[in-house]
Each structure stands twice: as C-alpha cells, then as structure tokens.
C-alpha cells in the first residue's frame, strides 16, 4: 500500500508538471497571437496558478513517501514550510479559477466570498476537532 501511495503521488506530481508546461506554452502562444486581455488567457493563468503549487506539494509528498519507504528519517520534512506555502498559493489559484469561471450574474466578488467561507469552514472544523 505504501508503494502504491508513493507511486500515485509521483504520477500526479509529474502529470501536474506536464500540465503546467502545457499551460505555459498555451499562455505564450495566446499572448503572442491575441494580447493579454482575452478571457481564455485569464483561464489558463488561473489554472496554472492552481496547478503549479499542487505540483510542488505533490513532488514534496512523493519525495517524502519515497524517503520514508526507504527507511530514512523524514521528521524534518514535517516542519518545512513547503506544504504551507504551496497551499497558500494554491488557495489564490483556485480563487482565481472561481473568479474566471463563475457566472457573471453571481457578481465579480463571488471568489472573495467563497474563499472566506471555505477558510471559515476549515478553521471552525480545525478548532472543534
């Protein structure tokens, strides 16, 4: 089971890296062909900002699992800021995805509201449990 978890995290990590590369190529082509004001470009940027930190955190988890499966001391990885920093950047990226893809009738601030509600739910549950 541990090897399967390591393999799944590694597969997802590298797949996300390839997706980020694809978004980067798409963004470069879109900027060259159409400028920076197109909604499709905003969508690609928001997905890139959501996927890139997920890729970084998955690489970290995969490496962590890899070392743990080899019997290495991995306690220091628990205290590293990598997972916190990538989570904070990913929160921003997912909020941007919501901003770009939410229907206009929901208003321009729906991304702010949903981010605050999500944080409130997470903090409340963490304080209860």
trRosetta pair geometry for C-beta under 8 A, 3 or more apart (Angstrom, degrees):
i j d omega theta_ij theta_ji phi_ij phi_ji
1 4 5.5 -55 -151 35 34 115
1 5 6.5 36 151 -20 66 103
2 5 5.6 -51 -149 34 34 112
2 6 6.4 35 151 -17 65 104
2 65 7.1 -178 -178 -168 82 100
2 68 7.6 -120 -169 107 126 106
2 69 5.4 160 138 -99 120 104
3 6 5.5 -52 -148 38 34 113
3 7 6.1 35 153 -19 66 107
3 69 6.5 105 -83 -139 66 148
4 7 5.6 -55 -145 39 30 112
4 8 6.2 31 156 -21 65 106
5 8 5.8 -52 -142 35 29 110
5 9 6.4 25 159 -14 63 107
5 65 5.8 -145 112 -142 98 147
6 9 6.1 -60 -149 40 27 107
6 10 6.2 25 155 -17 64 112
6 62 6.4 97 -161 -150 64 68
6 65 4.0 -170 -97 127 83 124
6 66 5.6 118 -151 -72 125 62
6 69 5.7 -40 -53 -23 150 147
7 10 5.7 -57 -144 40 29 111
7 11 6.2 31 158 -20 65 107
8 11 5.8 -53 -145 35 29 111
8 12 6.3 24 157 -13 63 108
9 12 5.9 -57 -145 41 29 108
9 13 6.1 35 155 -25 65 108
9 58 5.5 -170 -170 -166 79 83
9 61 4.9 -116 -159 106 143 105
9 62 4.0 -173 118 -81 106 80
9 65 5.8 124 42 14 146 145
10 13 5.6 -53 -144 33 29 114
10 14 6.4 16 164 -8 65 107
10 58 8.0 165 -89 154 20 97
10 62 4.2 120 -75 -146 66 136
10 66 7.6 78 -69 -59 121 114
11 14 6.4 -64 -148 42 25 100
11 15 6.0 25 156 -19 64 114
12 15 5.6 -58 -141 40 29 113
12 16 6.2 31 159 -20 65 107
12 58 5.1 -116 103 -157 100 150
13 16 6.0 -60 -154 35 25 109
13 17 6.6 26 150 -19 62 105
13 55 5.8 103 -157 -157 60 63
13 58 3.6 -166 -85 116 83 107
13 59 4.5 131 -161 -69 134 60
13 61 7.7 -170 -67 56 123 88
13 62 4.9 -85 -12 -13 149 142
14 17 5.3 -46 -147 32 39 115
14 18 6.5 41 153 -18 66 100
15 18 5.7 -52 -151 36 33 111
15 19 6.4 36 148 -21 64 104
16 19 5.4 -49 -145 35 35 115
16 20 6.4 39 153 -21 65 101
16 51 5.3 -169 -161 -178 95 96
16 52 7.8 165 156 -96 105 24
16 54 5.6 -130 -147 99 154 97
16 55 3.6 -163 113 -85 119 92
16 58 6.2 113 23 37 143 144
17 20 5.7 -51 -150 34 32 112
17 21 6.6 36 150 -20 62 102
17 55 4.9 131 -63 -160 65 139
17 59 7.7 66 -55 -62 120 119
18 21 5.5 -50 -152 33 35 115
18 22 6.5 38 149 -20 65 103
19 22 5.5 -52 -151 35 34 115
19 23 6.4 35 150 -18 66 102
19 51 5.4 -99 102 -180 121 156
19 55 7.8 -166 53 -68 98 125
20 23 5.6 -50 -146 36 35 111
20 24 6.3 40 152 -23 64 103
20 48 5.9 97 -137 -141 77 79
20 51 5.4 -166 -72 108 88 116
20 52 5.1 97 -116 -86 138 78
20 55 5.9 -74 -21 -13 135 156
21 24 5.6 -53 -150 33 31 115
21 25 6.5 30 153 -16 65 103
22 25 5.9 -54 -149 37 31 109
22 26 6.3 32 152 -18 64 108
23 26 5.5 -55 -145 40 32 114
23 27 6.1 34 156 -22 67 105
23 44 5.1 164 -156 -172 89 91
23 45 7.9 148 170 -82 117 26
23 47 5.8 -155 -110 94 141 104
23 48 4.2 -176 127 -79 146 98
23 51 7.0 145 -7 48 149 138
24 27 5.8 -52 -144 35 28 110
24 28 6.4 28 156 -18 63 105
24 48 6.8 108 -61 -121 66 135
25 28 5.9 -55 -149 36 30 111
25 29 6.4 26 155 -15 64 108
26 29 5.9 -60 -148 40 29 108
26 30 6.0 28 156 -20 66 111
26 44 5.1 -146 104 -132 120 147
27 30 5.6 -55 -141 38 29 112
27 31 6.2 30 159 -19 65 106
27 41 6.2 94 -132 -146 75 83
27 44 5.0 -173 -73 119 87 134
27 45 6.4 94 -110 -70 131 75
27 48 6.9 -22 -38 -37 139 150
28 31 6.0 -56 -148 36 27 109
28 32 6.4 23 156 -15 63 109
29 32 5.8 -59 -148 39 30 110
29 33 6.0 12 161 -7 67 115
30 33 6.2 -65 -139 46 25 100
30 34 5.7 -42 -176 41 65 109
30 38 6.3 -122 178 59 114 136
30 40 6.2 -148 -133 103 141 106
30 41 4.6 176 129 -86 139 95
30 44 6.7 160 8 21 154 152
31 34 7.4 -78 -112 59 13 66
31 35 6.7 3 -152 -162 52 12
31 36 5.8 19 -122 -77 90 75
31 41 6.7 99 -66 -124 71 137
34 37 8.0 -116 139 53 90 70
34 38 5.0 25 125 -33 133 139
34 40 8.0 48 72 56 155 115
34 41 7.3 -159 84 -40 115 122
35 38 6.9 126 76 -19 75 93
36 41 6.1 -140 -151 120 46 161
37 41 7.6 79 62 44 14 133
38 41 4.6 96 70 1 90 102
38 42 7.3 -155 101 -4 51 83
39 42 5.3 -51 -151 36 42 114
39 43 6.3 47 149 -23 69 101
39 100 7.0 142 -168 -160 86 96
40 43 5.5 -50 -150 33 34 115
40 44 6.5 33 152 -18 65 103
41 44 5.7 -53 -149 36 34 110
41 45 6.3 34 153 -19 66 105
42 45 5.7 -54 -146 37 31 111
42 46 6.3 30 156 -19 66 106
42 100 5.1 177 127 -114 106 121
43 46 5.9 -56 -147 36 28 108
43 47 6.4 24 156 -14 64 108
43 97 7.9 64 -146 -128 63 66
43 100 5.1 162 -91 156 64 146
43 101 7.1 82 -117 -63 100 90
44 47 5.9 -57 -146 40 30 108
44 48 6.2 35 153 -23 65 107
45 48 5.6 -54 -147 35 30 114
45 49 6.4 26 156 -16 66 105
45 96 7.2 -84 110 154 87 143
46 49 5.9 -54 -146 38 31 107
46 50 6.3 28 153 -16 64 108
46 93 6.3 136 -173 -166 58 66
46 96 3.7 -157 -126 123 98 104
46 97 4.5 156 148 -74 120 56
46 99 7.1 -160 -109 56 144 94
46 100 4.9 -145 -1 -5 158 139
47 50 5.6 -57 -146 40 33 110
47 51 5.9 21 160 -12 69 113
47 93 7.7 71 -143 180 11 108
47 97 6.3 83 -76 -97 59 108
48 51 6.1 -62 -137 44 25 102
48 52 5.8 29 167 -29 66 110
48 93 7.6 -128 88 -137 44 122
49 52 6.4 -40 -127 27 24 112
49 53 7.6 14 174 -3 53 102
49 89 7.0 -127 -176 167 83 88
49 90 7.9 166 144 -114 68 39
49 92 6.3 -76 156 106 126 93
49 93 3.4 -169 117 -105 82 98
49 96 5.7 44 66 41 136 148
50 53 7.6 -78 -170 39 22 93
50 54 6.8 14 149 -13 60 119
50 90 6.0 71 -148 -151 52 72
50 93 3.3 180 -70 138 53 118
50 94 5.0 99 -118 -66 114 59
50 96 7.1 -145 -46 58 97 100
50 97 5.3 9 -45 -35 147 127
51 54 5.4 -66 -150 42 38 114
51 55 6.1 42 154 -25 73 103
51 93 7.3 -145 2 164 44 152
52 55 5.7 -51 -150 32 30 113
52 56 6.6 29 152 -17 63 104
52 89 7.4 -65 87 132 97 130
52 93 7.4 177 37 -84 86 155
53 56 5.3 -49 -145 37 41 114
53 57 6.2 37 156 -16 70 103
53 85 7.7 -140 -139 121 119 68
53 86 3.9 162 -173 -162 96 75
53 87 7.2 -166 149 -49 131 17
53 89 4.0 158 -65 85 147 113
53 90 4.1 -132 82 -54 126 88
53 93 6.6 -175 23 -1 113 139
54 57 6.0 -54 -144 40 30 106
54 58 6.1 30 155 -18 64 109
54 86 7.3 148 -68 167 25 113
54 90 5.6 98 -53 -111 78 133
55 58 5.8 -58 -144 40 28 109
55 59 6.3 33 154 -22 64 103
56 59 5.7 -50 -149 32 30 112
56 60 6.5 31 151 -19 62 105
56 82 7.1 -139 148 -176 103 98
56 86 4.7 -157 87 -108 112 131
57 60 5.4 -51 -150 35 36 115
57 61 6.3 34 152 -16 68 104
57 82 7.0 154 -106 140 65 91
57 83 5.5 84 -132 -122 105 67
57 86 4.0 -179 -55 108 100 151
57 87 6.9 77 -82 -55 149 69
57 90 7.4 -47 -6 -32 135 141
58 61 5.6 -51 -142 40 35 109
58 62 6.0 38 155 -22 66 105
59 62 5.7 -54 -144 38 28 112
59 63 6.2 26 156 -17 64 107
60 63 6.0 -57 -147 38 26 108
60 64 6.1 31 151 -22 62 110
60 77 7.4 161 178 -166 95 113
60 80 7.6 -151 -157 93 131 138
60 82 4.9 165 -108 127 154 140
60 83 6.3 -150 100 -67 151 80
60 86 7.3 -164 6 -2 138 152
61 64 5.4 -53 -145 38 31 117
61 65 6.2 32 155 -18 66 104
61 83 7.8 79 -59 -95 90 113
62 65 5.8 -54 -147 37 30 109
62 66 6.2 34 151 -24 64 107
63 66 5.4 -51 -146 34 32 117
63 67 6.4 29 156 -15 65 103
64 67 6.1 -56 -150 37 27 105
64 68 6.2 24 154 -17 63 111
64 74 5.6 106 -157 -165 78 137
64 77 5.0 168 -111 143 108 160
65 68 5.6 -57 -143 41 30 112
65 69 6.1 31 158 -20 66 108
66 69 6.0 -57 -147 36 25 109
66 70 6.7 16 153 -12 60 111
67 70 5.7 -66 -153 41 33 108
67 72 4.0 -65 179 56 92 132
67 74 5.1 135 100 -82 119 113
67 77 7.6 145 58 -30 142 147
68 71 7.8 62 -178 -61 32 15
68 72 6.7 -85 -75 55 30 80
68 74 4.9 -50 -72 -4 88 150
73 76 7.3 61 125 -1 93 94
74 77 4.8 -29 -179 20 82 123
74 78 7.5 96 132 -27 77 85
75 78 5.8 -43 -169 15 47 116
75 79 7.6 26 147 -5 68 103
76 79 6.1 -65 -161 41 45 103
76 80 6.9 63 143 -44 70 95
77 80 5.4 -34 -153 2 43 122
80 83 7.1 95 89 3 88 84
81 84 5.1 -65 -161 49 66 112
81 85 5.3 64 142 -25 93 107
82 85 6.1 -62 -145 39 24 106
82 86 6.2 15 162 -11 64 112
83 86 6.0 -57 -141 42 28 107
83 87 6.1 33 157 -23 64 108
84 87 5.7 -56 -147 35 28 112
84 88 6.5 26 157 -18 64 105
85 88 5.9 -55 -149 35 30 109
85 89 6.5 25 155 -13 64 107
86 89 5.8 -55 -146 40 33 109
86 90 6.0 34 155 -20 66 110
87 90 5.6 -58 -145 40 29 111
87 91 6.5 39 153 -27 64 99
88 91 5.6 -44 -151 25 33 115
88 92 7.0 33 150 -15 60 101
89 92 5.7 -54 -159 35 37 113
89 93 6.4 37 146 -19 67 106
90 93 5.2 -50 -145 37 39 115
90 94 6.2 36 158 -17 70 102
91 94 6.1 -55 -145 38 27 105
91 95 6.3 31 153 -19 62 108
91 115 6.8 97 174 -142 99 108
92 95 5.7 -57 -149 37 29 113
92 96 6.5 31 152 -20 64 105
93 96 5.6 -54 -151 34 33 113
93 97 6.6 36 150 -21 65 100
94 97 5.3 -44 -149 31 39 116
94 98 6.6 42 150 -18 65 99
95 98 5.7 -51 -152 35 34 113
95 99 6.4 38 148 -23 64 104
95 111 4.7 100 -177 177 79 106
95 112 7.6 61 -162 -78 122 38
95 114 7.3 171 -120 80 76 100
95 115 4.7 9 -102 -71 120 129
96 99 5.4 -49 -147 34 35 116
96 100 6.3 30 156 -17 67 105
96 111 7.1 59 -82 -153 22 151
97 100 6.0 -58 -147 38 29 107
97 101 6.1 -5 166 8 66 116
98 101 6.6 -74 -134 52 22 89
98 102 5.5 35 170 -42 67 111
98 110 6.5 -129 151 111 107 96
98 111 4.4 147 93 -107 107 86
98 114 5.6 -126 -176 61 164 147
98 115 7.8 -170 45 -47 149 88
99 102 6.5 -40 -129 15 17 112
99 108 7.5 34 -150 -169 91 63
99 110 7.4 163 -101 67 53 83
99 111 3.8 -27 -65 -42 85 150
102 106 5.0 -89 165 62 112 138
102 110 4.7 -172 178 74 166 143
102 111 6.8 -147 -7 -53 140 81
103 106 5.1 101 70 -7 80 101
104 107 7.9 74 174 -58 43 15
106 110 4.4 22 134 -65 116 146
107 110 5.5 133 71 -41 82 88
109 112 4.8 -39 -173 32 82 118
109 113 6.1 83 131 -22 86 98
110 113 5.6 -56 -148 40 37 113
110 114 6.1 32 158 -16 71 108
111 114 6.1 -53 -140 40 28 106
111 115 6.3 30 158 -20 62 109
112 115 5.9 -60 -151 37 27 110
112 116 6.4 24 155 -16 64 108
113 116 5.9 -59 -150 37 28 108
113 117 6.3 25 155 -16 65 109
114 117 5.7 -53 -142 40 33 111
114 118 6.1 36 157 -21 66 106
115 118 5.8 -53 -144 36 29 111
115 119 6.4 27 156 -16 63 107
116 119 5.8 -56 -147 39 30 109
116 120 6.2 32 154 -21 65 108
117 120 5.6 -54 -145 36 30 113
117 121 6.4 32 156 -19 65 104
118 121 5.9 -53 -149 34 30 110
118 122 6.4 26 155 -16 64 109
119 122 5.8 -57 -146 40 31 110
119 123 6.0 27 159 -16 68 109
120 123 6.0 -55 -140 40 27 107
120 124 6.1 28 159 -20 63 110
121 124 5.9 -59 -147 37 25 111
121 125 6.3 20 159 -14 63 109
122 125 6.1 -59 -147 39 27 106
122 126 6.2 23 156 -18 64 111
123 126 5.7 -58 -145 39 30 110
123 127 6.3 26 157 -17 65 108
124 127 6.0 -62 -151 37 28 107
124 128 6.4 24 155 -18 65 110
125 128 5.7 -58 -145 37 32 110
125 129 6.1 11 168 -4 69 112
126 129 6.6 -59 -132 45 25 97
